[in-house]
Amino acid sequence: MRIDNCGVAAILIASAVFAMAQSPSDNLQVCLSGQYPALCNHAALTPEQLREARAAEKRENLKVCMTGQYPALCNHSLLDDEEAAAVRKAEREENLKVCSSGMYPALCNHSLLSAHELKTAQEAERAENLKLCMDGHYKSVCNHTLLTPEQAKAVAAAETSAAASKPISPAGTAKEAGSRPTCQSGLSIVSVDGDGKIIRLDDGSLWKVDDVDTVTSSIWLPATAVVVCGDKIINVDDDESVDAQPLSSARGGQATLAGYTIEASSNDETFVINGEVFTAKTYCFNFDRGDHVLFTDGSPTGACASATLLNLRTGEVCEVWCGD
């Protein structure tokens, strides 16, 4: 698992603070569970307790390893030869499942596949890529290099059709016509997330607030009446406004941006997105494998200290540490 220096420092500091705040009995309970080695104050244990804690950590690690799903979370150094062989088998089997689906090429370790398995995986990847490309709305995500000449022509037509059918926003219409934008009243705020970055309205729409205006939107409250005029959201109660861009259409419509797929999710804490590992600062509940997320802050390449994710399925926001 890759976490930048800031993330490591924060985790170590949090672990140290947590450990110091525990009573001896609480610490022993955490240690003997084996699930949280980083939160266990091993120095406070007796030799016998330390042996029991190490055995518990080894046992819990083996459980994670034997799923085969999270090689990056498995501490292979704690495995004996027999366990290591069983884990390698589990990882190969799980890898084959991922590869055979064709949906997650970045998560497929092609080097673990036999020649026949590799051929099957590549065929599945091409088939899944073609499905995505033929939608026409995800030009930047489509891997055009995997398309045959005939498929490329069909995809180009689909992308042209999708671009032509894209609705023009009220703000865009107003700018082109030189008139005032269309306003929609009778709306109210459902939630304000990400320190004012994301606003969800009661018509189901999601809005990303311009960074310069988040100071204003961060103190807006649920149930506040608002009016949307083009790319502005106006707080009727306070007579304040912020500039914002729609992330999804009203009443559960499709997001205007494709976002990135959560390729793997572990314990609401660790996520693989765009082939990079991200770790929740606390927990990211309801961020499941297959969900599409937008990066409202940070970078999907992992070139950041931290990032803010918006789940397009649930509208929930969560902050994570970026990978290296």
N, C-alpha and C positions, 0 to 999 in steps of 0.2 A: 504494500500500500504506500503510495507516494503522498507525502504531506510536506509543505514547505516549512522553512525554519520557523516562521511566525506561528504556524499551526502546531509544530512540535513544542515550541516554547509555551504556548497557551495551554496545551494539553498537560504538559508537565507541571506547570504552575497550578492549574486546576486540580490535578491529582494530589499535589503536595498539600494544598489548602484543605482538600477533602480529607486527606489522611490525618492531618493535624487536628481537624475538627471532630474526629471520631473518638468515641470512648474505646478502651481496650476490647470490650466485648463486641462492639460494633465492628471494629477492625477485624477481629477474629472471624466474625460471621462472613464478612466480605472475602477474606482470604480463603476460608475453607470452602466457599462456593466455587472457587476456581475460575469464575467467569470474568473477573475484573483484576487481572494481575497488576495493572498500572495503578489501581486504587488501593492495593494492599500495602500496608506499611510492614514490610517483612522484618524490619529491624526491631519491631515491637513484639515479635513472636518468640516463644521458647523454641529450643531445637526440635522438640517433638511436634509442636504446632507448625513449625516451618516445613518439616517433612510432610505433614498432612496437607499443607497448603500447596506445596510443589506437586504432590500426587494429584490433588484436585485440579490444578492448572493443566497438568498433563492430560488428565481425563477429559476435561472440557475442551481442550485443544483438539484432541482426537475426534471428538464429536463433530466439531466444525470441519476438520480435515476430511473425515469420512463421507461427508456429503458430496465432496468433489466439486462443489459449486464455487468455492471461494479460495483458490490457491493463494491469493495475495494475503488472505487473513489467516492462513494456516501456518503455524510455526513448525516447519518441517524438522528443525533441529531437536525438537522434543520427542520425535518418533524413533522407535527402535526399527531394526531392519524389517521385521515382519509387518509392522504397522506402516512403514514407508512404502512397502510393496503394495499393500492393500489400498493405501491412499492414492498412489500413482494410478492404480487400476480404476478407482472411483473417479479421479480427475479426467482420465482418458474417456471414460464412459459419458461423463457429464459434458465434456468438451464436444464429444461426437453429437450429443443431442443438440447443443447450441449450434454447431456447424451445420448439421443436417437441416435445421429449420431455414437456413439461408437469410435469416432476419438480422443477425448480428455479426457481420464479418469482422468487425473490430474486436469482438470478444472470442472469436474462434482462433485457437492455436493450431494453425494448419500443420505445424511441424509434428504434431502428435498423431496425425492421420496417416493411414495406409494409402497406397496409390488409389485403390478403389474408393475409399472413404473421401479422399481429397476430390476426386472427380465428382462424386455425389454432392459434396458440399458446394463446389463451384457451380454446379448446375442449379442447385437450390438458391444460391446467392444471385445468380443471373435472373432466375424466375421472380424472386422477390423484388429485385431492383426494377425489373420491367413493370411489375404491378405499380410500384411507386412512381416510376417515370410516366406511365400512361395516364396517371391522374391529371398530369399537366400543371399542377399547382406547386410542385416542389422541384423546380428546375435546379436550384442550387444544391439540393440533396441527391438528385438523380446522378448516378454514375454512368455518364454517357459512353464511357470507354467499354462498358460491358455489352453494349447494344450492337446487334447486327445492322447492316445498312438499311434493311427494310424496317426494322424496329426503330431505328433512329429517325426515319422519315415519319413514322406514325407518332412517335413521341413529340417531334417538332410540331406536328399538326395539333396535338393535344395541348401543348404549351401555348401555342398561338391562340387556340380557342379559349383556354383558361384566362389568358391575359385580356382577351377581348371582352369576356363576360364579367370581369372583376368590377364590382360596383364602385362608383365614384362617391367619395365621402362628401357630406354636406359642405365641409370646409373647402374641399377641392372645387366643388361646383361654384361656390361663392367667389373664389379667387378667379376662376376662369370667366365667370359672367360679370365680375366687377360689382356684385351685389352683396348685401348682408347675408351671413350664413343662416340657414334654417335652424330655429331653436326648438328644443323639446322640453316642455315643463312637466310637472307632476311626477318627477323622479325623486328618489331618496337614496342615501348611502346605506349600503349593507355592511361594508367593512372598508377600513383603510389599513393596508399592510405594508411591510417593508419600509417603515419609517416614512410613510407618506408617498412611497413610490407607486403603489398600486391601489386603485380605487375600484371597488365592485359596486354597481348600482342595482337597484331592485328589479330592473328589466332584464338582468342577467348579463349585462355587458361589463367588460373589464377595460380599464384605462390605465396607461402608463403616464405618470405625471413627469413633466420636464424637471430635471434635477434642480434648477434654480427655484422652482415653486414648491419643492417638497417640505420646506420649512413651514409653509402655509398649510398644505394638505395634511401634514402629520398630526395636527391638532384638531382636525375635523372629526366629528363623532357620528356613529351609526344613527340612522333615522333622520339625519339632517336633510332637509329639502334642498334639491339642487335643480338647476336648469342647464342643459347642455346646448351650447351654441357652437356648432362647427367643432373646432379643436379647443374649446374652452369649457370648463365646468365651473359654474357659478354657484357659490354657497348663498342661498336666499336669506338664511338667518343672519349671517355676518356680512353680507354684501362683499364677499371676497371671491376671487376667481383664480384658477390655475390653468396653465396650458397643458393639454394632455392628448395622447394619441390612443386610438382604440386598439386593443389587443384582440378583442373578439366582438362579434356583433351581438345585438340584443337577443334575449330569450334563448340562450343556449346555442347560438349560432357557432359556426366554425371559426377558429382563430384566424386572423388575417396573416399570421406568421406561422410557419411550420414548426419552428422550435427544434429541440433536440430530444431524442428518445432516451429514457432511462433504460440502459441496456442490462443493468443488474442492480439489485437493491438488497442490502443486508441489515437486518435489525433496526431499520429506520435511522441508521447512522452512516452507512457507507454506500456510495452510489457510483456506478460507472456510467458516464455520459460522454459521448463523442470519443470513446476510448480512453478517457481520463478518469482518475479516481478523485471523488470529492467526499469530504467527511463533514457531517452535520456539526454545527457548533454546539447544539444541544441534541434535539431529535427532529427529524422531518417525518412526521406521521402522515400516512396516506400518500406517500410518494412511492408508487409501486413500479415494478418492472413493466415497461411498455408505455408508461405515461409520457406525454410530451411536455417539456418544460422550456421556458424562455429564460435567458440570462438577462435580468434587468440590471445587474451589476456584475462585474467580473468577466471572465473569458471562458468559453467552452473548450479552449485549448489547454486550460489549466495554468496559463501564464498570468497568475494573479495571486494575491495573498488570500482573498476571500471573495465569495460571489453570493448573489441573491437569486434564488430560483423561484419562478412562478409556475405552478402546476396548472396547465391549461385544462385539465380534466376537473379539478376541484376548485381552482381559483385560489388555492392556498400558497403562501409564500414561506420560504425557509432560507436561512443563511447557512452557508457551508464554507469550510476551508478548502482551498484549491489544492490540486496536486502539483508536483514539481513541473 
